[in-house]
Each structure stands twice: as C-alpha cells, then as structure tokens.
Amino acid sequence: MTDPWERPGHGPSDPEGYLIEQTADGYRWTCRADGRTGGPFPCREDAVAAAEADRTA
C-alpha cells in the first residue's frame, strides 16, 4: 500500500474540497470547486491551515 503522504492531494489532513500539493517552491492548495489556489507555503501543515481558513471564509 502506498503511503498517503506520497500521493499529492491524498494526504489524510487535506481539507474537504481542497487539493494540497508539494511544488518546487513549497506547498500549495487548490480549491476543487473553482480552481482558486494559495501558496506557496513552507510546509504541508501551513498549506492545510490556509486551505481550512479559506474554506470557512
């Protein structure tokens, strides 16, 4: 079985409706509903927190 952290956008902490991906310059989130993005963030946890904040905004 593949570790979910190795599959971008499939980590156990990804907020509902968001894709968290590692890029060359850090981590980014993408809103699946409308394609908005945020980042780069220095770590996955920061990207997840920002996506959760965007989701509740």
mmCIF file of the N, C-alpha and C atoms, coordinates in Angstrom:
data_MODEL
# 
_entry.id   MODEL 
# 
loop_
_atom_site.group_PDB 
_atom_site.id 
_atom_site.type_symbol 
_atom_site.label_atom_id 
_atom_site.label_alt_id 
_atom_site.label_comp_id 
_atom_site.label_asym_id 
_atom_site.label_entity_id 
_atom_site.label_seq_id 
_atom_site.pdbx_PDB_ins_code 
_atom_site.Cartn_x 
_atom_site.Cartn_y 
_atom_site.Cartn_z 
_atom_site.occupancy 
_atom_site.B_iso_or_equiv 
_atom_site.pdbx_formal_charge 
_atom_site.auth_seq_id 
_atom_site.auth_comp_id 
_atom_site.auth_asym_id 
_atom_site.auth_atom_id 
_atom_site.pdbx_PDB_model_num 
ATOM 1   N N  . MET A 1 1  ? 0.841   -1.185 0.000  1.00 0.00 ? 1  MET A N  1 
ATOM 2   C CA . MET A 1 1  ? 0.000   0.000  0.000  1.00 0.00 ? 1  MET A CA 1 
ATOM 3   C C  . MET A 1 1  ? 0.883   1.244  0.000  1.00 0.00 ? 1  MET A C  1 
ATOM 4   N N  . THR A 1 2  ? 0.512   2.247  -0.789 1.00 0.00 ? 2  THR A N  1 
ATOM 5   C CA . THR A 1 2  ? 1.269   3.483  -0.890 1.00 0.00 ? 2  THR A CA 1 
ATOM 6   C C  . THR A 1 2  ? 0.959   4.390  0.287  1.00 0.00 ? 2  THR A C  1 
ATOM 7   N N  . ASP A 1 3  ? 1.989   5.010  0.842  1.00 0.00 ? 3  ASP A N  1 
ATOM 8   C CA . ASP A 1 3  ? 1.808   5.973  1.916  1.00 0.00 ? 3  ASP A CA 1 
ATOM 9   C C  . ASP A 1 3  ? 1.021   7.159  1.378  1.00 0.00 ? 3  ASP A C  1 
ATOM 10  N N  . PRO A 1 4  ? -0.088  7.550  2.031  1.00 0.00 ? 4  PRO A N  1 
ATOM 11  C CA . PRO A 1 4  ? -0.897  8.657  1.502  1.00 0.00 ? 4  PRO A CA 1 
ATOM 12  C C  . PRO A 1 4  ? -0.131  9.958  1.379  1.00 0.00 ? 4  PRO A C  1 
ATOM 13  N N  . TRP A 1 5  ? 0.928   10.157 2.145  1.00 0.00 ? 5  TRP A N  1 
ATOM 14  C CA . TRP A 1 5  ? 1.709   11.396 2.031  1.00 0.00 ? 5  TRP A CA 1 
ATOM 15  C C  . TRP A 1 5  ? 2.481   11.445 0.722  1.00 0.00 ? 5  TRP A C  1 
ATOM 16  N N  . GLU A 1 6  ? 2.686   10.300 0.073  1.00 0.00 ? 6  GLU A N  1 
ATOM 17  C CA . GLU A 1 6  ? 3.418   10.257 -1.189 1.00 0.00 ? 6  GLU A CA 1 
ATOM 18  C C  . GLU A 1 6  ? 2.519   10.542 -2.382 1.00 0.00 ? 6  GLU A C  1 
ATOM 19  N N  . ARG A 1 7  ? 1.227   10.617 -2.178 1.00 0.00 ? 7  ARG A N  1 
ATOM 20  C CA . ARG A 1 7  ? 0.292   10.879 -3.267 1.00 0.00 ? 7  ARG A CA 1 
ATOM 21  C C  . ARG A 1 7  ? -0.260  12.287 -3.090 1.00 0.00 ? 7  ARG A C  1 
ATOM 22  N N  . PRO A 1 8  ? 0.223   13.270 -3.882 1.00 0.00 ? 8  PRO A N  1 
ATOM 23  C CA . PRO A 1 8  ? -0.230  14.652 -3.718 1.00 0.00 ? 8  PRO A CA 1 
ATOM 24  C C  . PRO A 1 8  ? -1.752  14.756 -3.750 1.00 0.00 ? 8  PRO A C  1 
ATOM 25  N N  . GLY A 1 9  ? -2.275  15.510 -2.794 1.00 0.00 ? 9  GLY A N  1 
ATOM 26  C CA . GLY A 1 9  ? -3.713  15.705 -2.738 1.00 0.00 ? 9  GLY A CA 1 
ATOM 27  C C  . GLY A 1 9  ? -4.469  14.605 -2.047 1.00 0.00 ? 9  GLY A C  1 
ATOM 28  N N  . HIS A 1 10 ? -3.762  13.604 -1.545 1.00 0.00 ? 10 HIS A N  1 
ATOM 29  C CA . HIS A 1 10 ? -4.430  12.487 -0.896 1.00 0.00 ? 10 HIS A CA 1 
ATOM 30  C C  . HIS A 1 10 ? -3.940  12.277 0.531  1.00 0.00 ? 10 HIS A C  1 
ATOM 31  N N  . GLY A 1 11 ? -3.356  13.308 1.110  1.00 0.00 ? 11 GLY A N  1 
ATOM 32  C CA . GLY A 1 11 ? -2.900  13.191 2.484  1.00 0.00 ? 11 GLY A CA 1 
ATOM 33  C C  . GLY A 1 11 ? -4.081  13.143 3.435  1.00 0.00 ? 11 GLY A C  1 
ATOM 34  N N  . PRO A 1 12 ? -3.909  12.514 4.556  1.00 0.00 ? 12 PRO A N  1 
ATOM 35  C CA . PRO A 1 12 ? -5.018  12.373 5.498  1.00 0.00 ? 12 PRO A CA 1 
ATOM 36  C C  . PRO A 1 12 ? -5.500  13.706 6.068  1.00 0.00 ? 12 PRO A C  1 
ATOM 37  N N  . SER A 1 13 ? -4.699  14.758 5.972  1.00 0.00 ? 13 SER A N  1 
ATOM 38  C CA . SER A 1 13 ? -5.109  16.030 6.554  1.00 0.00 ? 13 SER A CA 1 
ATOM 39  C C  . SER A 1 13 ? -5.660  17.025 5.524  1.00 0.00 ? 13 SER A C  1 
ATOM 40  N N  . ASP A 1 14 ? -5.839  16.607 4.277  1.00 0.00 ? 14 ASP A N  1 
ATOM 41  C CA . ASP A 1 14 ? -6.375  17.523 3.264  1.00 0.00 ? 14 ASP A CA 1 
ATOM 42  C C  . ASP A 1 14 ? -7.795  17.936 3.624  1.00 0.00 ? 14 ASP A C  1 
ATOM 43  N N  . PRO A 1 15 ? -8.071  19.233 3.651  1.00 0.00 ? 15 PRO A N  1 
ATOM 44  C CA . PRO A 1 15 ? -9.443  19.689 3.934  1.00 0.00 ? 15 PRO A CA 1 
ATOM 45  C C  . PRO A 1 15 ? -10.405 19.245 2.834  1.00 0.00 ? 15 PRO A C  1 
ATOM 46  N N  . GLU A 1 16 ? -11.638 19.024 3.199  1.00 0.00 ? 16 GLU A N  1 
ATOM 47  C CA . GLU A 1 16 ? -12.659 18.618 2.238  1.00 0.00 ? 16 GLU A CA 1 
ATOM 48  C C  . GLU A 1 16 ? -12.747 19.640 1.109  1.00 0.00 ? 16 GLU A C  1 
ATOM 49  N N  . GLY A 1 17 ? -12.657 19.173 -0.129 1.00 0.00 ? 17 GLY A N  1 
ATOM 50  C CA . GLY A 1 17 ? -12.804 20.045 -1.292 1.00 0.00 ? 17 GLY A CA 1 
ATOM 51  C C  . GLY A 1 17 ? -11.528 20.742 -1.730 1.00 0.00 ? 17 GLY A C  1 
ATOM 52  N N  . TYR A 1 18 ? -10.401 20.412 -1.097 1.00 0.00 ? 18 TYR A N  1 
ATOM 53  C CA . TYR A 1 18 ? -9.129  21.051 -1.444 1.00 0.00 ? 18 TYR A CA 1 
ATOM 54  C C  . TYR A 1 18 ? -8.088  20.005 -1.781 1.00 0.00 ? 18 TYR A C  1 
ATOM 55  N N  . LEU A 1 19 ? -7.189  20.380 -2.676 1.00 0.00 ? 19 LEU A N  1 
ATOM 56  C CA . LEU A 1 19 ? -6.062  19.551 -3.064 1.00 0.00 ? 19 LEU A CA 1 
ATOM 57  C C  . LEU A 1 19 ? -4.805  20.221 -2.517 1.00 0.00 ? 19 LEU A C  1 
ATOM 58  N N  . ILE A 1 20 ? -4.003  19.512 -1.744 1.00 0.00 ? 20 ILE A N  1 
ATOM 59  C CA . ILE A 1 20 ? -2.744  20.022 -1.223 1.00 0.00 ? 20 ILE A CA 1 
ATOM 60  C C  . ILE A 1 20 ? -1.628  19.325 -1.992 1.00 0.00 ? 20 ILE A C  1 
ATOM 61  N N  . GLU A 1 21 ? -0.747  20.116 -2.610 1.00 0.00 ? 21 GLU A N  1 
ATOM 62  C CA . GLU A 1 21 ? 0.322   19.544 -3.425 1.00 0.00 ? 21 GLU A CA 1 
ATOM 63  C C  . GLU A 1 21 ? 1.658   20.160 -3.064 1.00 0.00 ? 21 GLU A C  1 
ATOM 64  N N  . GLN A 1 22 ? 2.700   19.336 -3.150 1.00 0.00 ? 22 GLN A N  1 
ATOM 65  C CA . GLN A 1 22 ? 4.054   19.840 -2.990 1.00 0.00 ? 22 GLN A CA 1 
ATOM 66  C C  . GLN A 1 22 ? 4.543   20.279 -4.362 1.00 0.00 ? 22 GLN A C  1 
ATOM 67  N N  . THR A 1 23 ? 5.103   21.487 -4.425 1.00 0.00 ? 23 THR A N  1 
ATOM 68  C CA . THR A 1 23 ? 5.647   22.026 -5.673 1.00 0.00 ? 23 THR A CA 1 
ATOM 69  C C  . THR A 1 23 ? 7.123   22.348 -5.459 1.00 0.00 ? 23 THR A C  1 
ATOM 70  N N  . ALA A 1 24 ? 7.768   22.831 -6.489 1.00 0.00 ? 24 ALA A N  1 
ATOM 71  C CA . ALA A 1 24 ? 9.189   23.151 -6.396 1.00 0.00 ? 24 ALA A CA 1 
ATOM 72  C C  . ALA A 1 24 ? 9.474   24.243 -5.369 1.00 0.00 ? 24 ALA A C  1 
ATOM 73  N N  . ASP A 1 25 ? 8.498   25.130 -5.134 1.00 0.00 ? 25 ASP A N  1 
ATOM 74  C CA . ASP A 1 25 ? 8.725   26.251 -4.218 1.00 0.00 ? 25 ASP A CA 1 
ATOM 75  C C  . ASP A 1 25 ? 8.001   26.106 -2.889 1.00 0.00 ? 25 ASP A C  1 
ATOM 76  N N  . GLY A 1 26 ? 7.447   24.952 -2.579 1.00 0.00 ? 26 GLY A N  1 
ATOM 77  C CA . GLY A 1 26 ? 6.767   24.730 -1.304 1.00 0.00 ? 26 GLY A CA 1 
ATOM 78  C C  . GLY A 1 26 ? 5.485   23.944 -1.519 1.00 0.00 ? 26 GLY A C  1 
ATOM 79  N N  . TYR A 1 27 ? 4.497   24.202 -0.693 1.00 0.00 ? 27 TYR A N  1 
ATOM 80  C CA . TYR A 1 27 ? 3.196   23.536 -0.794 1.00 0.00 ? 27 TYR A CA 1 
ATOM 81  C C  . TYR A 1 27 ? 2.135   24.534 -1.224 1.00 0.00 ? 27 TYR A C  1 
ATOM 82  N N  . ARG A 1 28 ? 1.176   24.079 -2.002 1.00 0.00 ? 28 ARG A N  1 
ATOM 83  C CA . ARG A 1 28 ? 0.071   24.908 -2.466 1.00 0.00 ? 28 ARG A CA 1 
ATOM 84  C C  . ARG A 1 28 ? -1.235  24.169 -2.252 1.00 0.00 ? 28 ARG A C  1 
ATOM 85  N N  . TRP A 1 29 ? -2.310  24.944 -2.087 1.00 0.00 ? 29 TRP A N  1 
ATOM 86  C CA . TRP A 1 29 ? -3.639  24.348 -2.074 1.00 0.00 ? 29 TRP A CA 1 
ATOM 87  C C  . TRP A 1 29 ? -4.400  24.821 -3.301 1.00 0.00 ? 29 TRP A C  1 
ATOM 88  N N  . THR A 1 30 ? -5.312  23.984 -3.752 1.00 0.00 ? 30 THR A N  1 
ATOM 89  C CA . THR A 1 30 ? -6.205  24.307 -4.857 1.00 0.00 ? 30 THR A CA 1 
ATOM 90  C C  . THR A 1 30 ? -7.615  23.954 -4.423 1.00 0.00 ? 30 THR A C  1 
ATOM 91  N N  . CYS A 1 31 ? -8.544  24.903 -4.588 1.00 0.00 ? 31 CYS A N  1 
ATOM 92  C CA . CYS A 1 31 ? -9.946  24.647 -4.306 1.00 0.00 ? 31 CYS A CA 1 
ATOM 93  C C  . CYS A 1 31 ? -10.508 23.860 -5.476 1.00 0.00 ? 31 CYS A C  1 
ATOM 94  N N  . ARG A 1 32 ? -11.003 22.671 -5.232 1.00 0.00 ? 32 ARG A N  1 
ATOM 95  C CA . ARG A 1 32 ? -11.504 21.814 -6.308 1.00 0.00 ? 32 ARG A CA 1 
ATOM 96  C C  . ARG A 1 32 ? -12.744 22.407 -6.991 1.00 0.00 ? 32 ARG A C  1 
ATOM 97  N N  . ALA A 1 33 ? -13.543 23.186 -6.259 1.00 0.00 ? 33 ALA A N  1 
ATOM 98  C CA . ALA A 1 33 ? -14.796 23.707 -6.814 1.00 0.00 ? 33 ALA A CA 1 
ATOM 99  C C  . ALA A 1 33 ? -14.571 24.791 -7.855 1.00 0.00 ? 33 ALA A C  1 
ATOM 100 N N  . ASP A 1 34 ? -13.586 25.680 -7.633 1.00 0.00 ? 34 ASP A N  1 
ATOM 101 C CA . ASP A 1 34 ? -13.443 26.800 -8.558 1.00 0.00 ? 34 ASP A CA 1 
ATOM 102 C C  . ASP A 1 34 ? -12.012 27.053 -9.032 1.00 0.00 ? 34 ASP A C  1 
ATOM 103 N N  . GLY A 1 35 ? -11.067 26.229 -8.615 1.00 0.00 ? 35 GLY A N  1 
ATOM 104 C CA . GLY A 1 35 ? -9.703  26.335 -9.121 1.00 0.00 ? 35 GLY A CA 1 
ATOM 105 C C  . GLY A 1 35 ? -8.836  27.396 -8.459 1.00 0.00 ? 35 GLY A C  1 
ATOM 106 N N  . ARG A 1 36 ? -9.362  28.093 -7.433 1.00 0.00 ? 36 ARG A N  1 
ATOM 107 C CA . ARG A 1 36 ? -8.532  29.068 -6.724 1.00 0.00 ? 36 ARG A CA 1 
ATOM 108 C C  . ARG A 1 36 ? -7.352  28.358 -6.086 1.00 0.00 ? 36 ARG A C  1 
ATOM 109 N N  . THR A 1 37 ? -6.234  29.069 -5.954 1.00 0.00 ? 37 THR A N  1 
ATOM 110 C CA . THR A 1 37 ? -5.042  28.484 -5.348 1.00 0.00 ? 37 THR A CA 1 
ATOM 111 C C  . THR A 1 37 ? -4.497  29.401 -4.271 1.00 0.00 ? 37 THR A C  1 
ATOM 112 N N  . GLY A 1 38 ? -3.682  28.837 -3.411 1.00 0.00 ? 38 GLY A N  1 
ATOM 113 C CA . GLY A 1 38 ? -2.990  29.591 -2.383 1.00 0.00 ? 38 GLY A CA 1 
ATOM 114 C C  . GLY A 1 38 ? -1.609  29.021 -2.182 1.00 0.00 ? 38 GLY A C  1 
ATOM 115 N N  . GLY A 1 39 ? -0.671  29.889 -1.833 1.00 0.00 ? 39 GLY A N  1 
ATOM 116 C CA . GLY A 1 39 ? 0.685   29.435 -1.579 1.00 0.00 ? 39 GLY A CA 1 
ATOM 117 C C  . GLY A 1 39 ? 1.683   30.215 -2.397 1.00 0.00 ? 39 GLY A C  1 
ATOM 118 N N  . PRO A 1 40 ? 2.916   29.873 -2.306 1.00 0.00 ? 40 PRO A N  1 
ATOM 119 C CA . PRO A 1 40 ? 3.453   28.679 -1.660 1.00 0.00 ? 40 PRO A CA 1 
ATOM 120 C C  . PRO A 1 40 ? 3.594   28.846 -0.148 1.00 0.00 ? 40 PRO A C  1 
ATOM 121 N N  . PHE A 1 41 ? 3.558   27.722 0.543  1.00 0.00 ? 41 PHE A N  1 
ATOM 122 C CA . PHE A 1 41 ? 3.736   27.655 1.987  1.00 0.00 ? 41 PHE A CA 1 
ATOM 123 C C  . PHE A 1 41 ? 4.955   26.778 2.262  1.00 0.00 ? 41 PHE A C  1 
ATOM 124 N N  . PRO A 1 42 ? 5.670   27.055 3.349  1.00 0.00 ? 42 PRO A N  1 
ATOM 125 C CA . PRO A 1 42 ? 6.901   26.299 3.618  1.00 0.00 ? 42 PRO A CA 1 
ATOM 126 C C  . PRO A 1 42 ? 6.680   24.845 4.009  1.00 0.00 ? 42 PRO A C  1 
ATOM 127 N N  . CYS A 1 43 ? 5.493   24.516 4.522  1.00 0.00 ? 43 CYS A N  1 
ATOM 128 C CA . CYS A 1 43 ? 5.241   23.128 4.923  1.00 0.00 ? 43 CYS A CA 1 
ATOM 129 C C  . CYS A 1 43 ? 3.777   22.769 4.658  1.00 0.00 ? 43 CYS A C  1 
ATOM 130 N N  . ARG A 1 44 ? 3.504   21.477 4.621  1.00 0.00 ? 44 ARG A N  1 
ATOM 131 C CA . ARG A 1 44 ? 2.152   20.981 4.352  1.00 0.00 ? 44 ARG A CA 1 
ATOM 132 C C  . ARG A 1 44 ? 1.167   21.489 5.401  1.00 0.00 ? 44 ARG A C  1 
ATOM 133 N N  . GLU A 1 45 ? 1.582   21.511 6.653  1.00 0.00 ? 45 GLU A N  1 
ATOM 134 C CA . GLU A 1 45 ? 0.680   21.939 7.719  1.00 0.00 ? 45 GLU A CA 1 
ATOM 135 C C  . GLU A 1 45 ? 0.203   23.377 7.509  1.00 0.00 ? 45 GLU A C  1 
ATOM 136 N N  . ASP A 1 46 ? 1.103   24.257 7.045  1.00 0.00 ? 46 ASP A N  1 
ATOM 137 C CA . ASP A 1 46 ? 0.714   25.646 6.774  1.00 0.00 ? 46 ASP A CA 1 
ATOM 138 C C  . ASP A 1 46 ? -0.281  25.724 5.618  1.00 0.00 ? 46 ASP A C  1 
ATOM 139 N N  . ALA A 1 47 ? -0.059  24.910 4.589  1.00 0.00 ? 47 ALA A N  1 
ATOM 140 C CA . ALA A 1 47 ? -0.972  24.905 3.442  1.00 0.00 ? 47 ALA A CA 1 
ATOM 141 C C  . ALA A 1 47 ? -2.348  24.384 3.862  1.00 0.00 ? 47 ALA A C  1 
ATOM 142 N N  . VAL A 1 48 ? -2.374  23.357 4.690  1.00 0.00 ? 48 VAL A N  1 
ATOM 143 C CA . VAL A 1 48 ? -3.644  22.800 5.179  1.00 0.00 ? 48 VAL A CA 1 
ATOM 144 C C  . VAL A 1 48 ? -4.384  23.847 6.002  1.00 0.00 ? 48 VAL A C  1 
ATOM 145 N N  . ALA A 1 49 ? -3.674  24.539 6.899  1.00 0.00 ? 49 ALA A N  1 
ATOM 146 C CA . ALA A 1 49 ? -4.301  25.565 7.736  1.00 0.00 ? 49 ALA A CA 1 
ATOM 147 C C  . ALA A 1 49 ? -4.875  26.683 6.881  1.00 0.00 ? 49 ALA A C  1 
ATOM 148 N N  . ALA A 1 50 ? -4.148  27.102 5.854  1.00 0.00 ? 50 ALA A N  1 
ATOM 149 C CA . ALA A 1 50 ? -4.626  28.174 4.978  1.00 0.00 ? 50 ALA A CA 1 
ATOM 150 C C  . ALA A 1 50 ? -5.843  27.724 4.170  1.00 0.00 ? 50 ALA A C  1 
ATOM 151 N N  . ALA A 1 51 ? -5.841  26.482 3.708  1.00 0.00 ? 51 ALA A N  1 
ATOM 152 C CA . ALA A 1 51 ? -6.996  25.962 2.963  1.00 0.00 ? 51 ALA A CA 1 
ATOM 153 C C  . ALA A 1 51 ? -8.213  25.873 3.864  1.00 0.00 ? 51 ALA A C  1 
ATOM 154 N N  . GLU A 1 52 ? -8.029  25.430 5.109  1.00 0.00 ? 52 GLU A N  1 
ATOM 155 C CA . GLU A 1 52 ? -9.152  25.369 6.044  1.00 0.00 ? 52 GLU A CA 1 
ATOM 156 C C  . GLU A 1 52 ? -9.706  26.761 6.326  1.00 0.00 ? 52 GLU A C  1 
ATOM 157 N N  . ALA A 1 53 ? -8.820  27.742 6.454  1.00 0.00 ? 53 ALA A N  1 
ATOM 158 C CA . ALA A 1 53 ? -9.257  29.122 6.681  1.00 0.00 ? 53 ALA A CA 1 
ATOM 159 C C  . ALA A 1 53 ? -10.032 29.641 5.463  1.00 0.00 ? 53 ALA A C  1 
ATOM 160 N N  . ASP A 1 54 ? -9.549  29.310 4.266  1.00 0.00 ? 54 ASP A N  1 
ATOM 161 C CA . ASP A 1 54 ? -10.232 29.736 3.045  1.00 0.00 ? 54 ASP A CA 1 
ATOM 162 C C  . ASP A 1 54 ? -11.609 29.086 2.953  1.00 0.00 ? 54 ASP A C  1 
ATOM 163 N N  . ARG A 1 55 ? -11.691 27.849 3.349  1.00 0.00 ? 55 ARG A N  1 
ATOM 164 C CA . ARG A 1 55 ? -12.955 27.103 3.276  1.00 0.00 ? 55 ARG A CA 1 
ATOM 165 C C  . ARG A 1 55 ? -14.027 27.724 4.175  1.00 0.00 ? 55 ARG A C  1 
ATOM 166 N N  . THR A 1 56 ? -13.612 28.232 5.329  1.00 0.00 ? 56 THR A N  1 
ATOM 167 C CA . THR A 1 56 ? -14.574 28.793 6.268  1.00 0.00 ? 56 THR A CA 1 
ATOM 168 C C  . THR A 1 56 ? -14.796 30.287 6.070  1.00 0.00 ? 56 THR A C  1 
ATOM 169 N N  . ALA A 1 57 ? -14.067 30.887 5.167  1.00 0.00 ? 57 ALA A N  1 
ATOM 170 C CA . ALA A 1 57 ? -14.200 32.347 4.919  1.00 0.00 ? 57 ALA A CA 1 
ATOM 171 C C  . ALA A 1 57 ? -15.455 32.664 4.135  1.00 0.00 ? 57 ALA A C  1 
# 
